[in-house]
Amino acid sequence: QVQLEESGGGLVQAGGSLRLSCAASGFTFRSYTMSWYRQAPTKERELVATIASTGGTTYYASAVKGRFTISRDNTKNTVYLQMNSLKPEDTAVYYCRKWGTDYWGQGTQVTVSS
C-alpha cells in the first residue's frame, strides 16, 4: 500500500533553515508528481510546492517562492523540501502528498520562533 513518511521538522529560529524529507513506498515513485502542503493552526491546508516526476518542473506558492526548494531523488523514492530564511508565519504541520490523490503522510511539525 502507499505510504508516505515525513521527517526533518523541528524548532528553528527565524532566519534559520530546515530540510524536510518524505520517504515514499508502495507505488512507482518516479512516475508521479509529488507535493508538499502545510497547515497552520486555525487555517486551511495549503499547497506549498510541487515537483514533476522527473524533477524538471516545479511550482511554488508565492509565500515561499525564493526561500523554499523542492527536489526529489527517484533512486531513493524521496522528495525533499529545503526551507531557508524561515519566518514565524511558516510555522505549520507540513505534509507530503502524492499529487492528485488522497495519499498523505502523517505530517511533521515545523515551528519558527521570532
N, C-alpha and C positions, 0 to 999 in steps of 0.2 A: 504494500500500500504506500501511497505518497506520504512522505514525512519531510518536514522542514524544521530545522532546529537552529535557532539564532543563538549567538553568543557575542560577547565583547562589550556589552553595556556596562555602565557604571556611573560613578560620580566624578565630575570633572569641573574645574573652574572655567569661568567664561574666558574665551580665547584659546582654550585647550583643544585637544584632538582625541578622537576615539575611532577605532575601526571595528565595525560590526561584521560578523560573518554569518552566513546561512548555509548550512550543510543540507543538501537535498538527497533524497533516495526514493526509490520506488517508481521512477519514471525515467525516460530518456532525457536527462537534463539538458544536453547540448542542443536539443530540438526546440526548446521553449524560451520565450521571453520571460524574464524574471523581474520582480519589482520589490521595492521597499515602500512601506506605508508607516505612518505614525499616528498615535492618538494621545493627545494631551488630556489631562483631567477636564471634564465638563465639555470637551469638544468632540466633534465627529472625527472619525478616522480619515486621514487624508493621504493622498499619493505623494510620495517624496521623489522617487526616481524609478526609471525602468531601463532595462538593457536587453537588446535583442539577442537572439540565440547565439549568434557568432560574436557578439560583443561590439559589433560595428556601429550600432545606432543606440544612442542613449537619449533619455528625456529627464529633465529636472523641473521640479516645481520652482516657481520664481523665488520663493522664500529661501531656497537652499542653493540656487544656481551660483556657481563661482566658489562655493565653500565645500560642497559635498561632491564626491566622485563615486560613481557606481562602477563596479568591474566584476568580472567573473573568471573562473578558471574551470573550463569544461573537463579538464583531466582530473580535477578534484571534486567535481559536482558541487561547487561552492560559489556563491555570489557574495560580494563584499560591498560595504558602504563606508568609505573613508570620509570622516566628518572633521573638518578643520574650522578654525575660528568660531567655535561653538558659542552660542548665545543662550541666555536663560530661557528664551522662548522656544528653544529646541528641545526642552525637557518634555519627554513623552515616552510611551512604550512604542518601540519600533518593531514592526512585523515584516516578515518576508512572505511574499505571496507568489505562487505560480500564476503568472498573469492570465487573467480571463477565467479563472476557476475559483472554486470555493476552498482551495487548499491554502491554508495559512500556517505559519509557525505559531509557537506559543507566545512569542514576543520577548523582548529584552528591554529592560528599563534603562533609559539614559536620563541622567539628572545633571543639569548645568547650573552651578551656583554663581551668584553675582559677586 
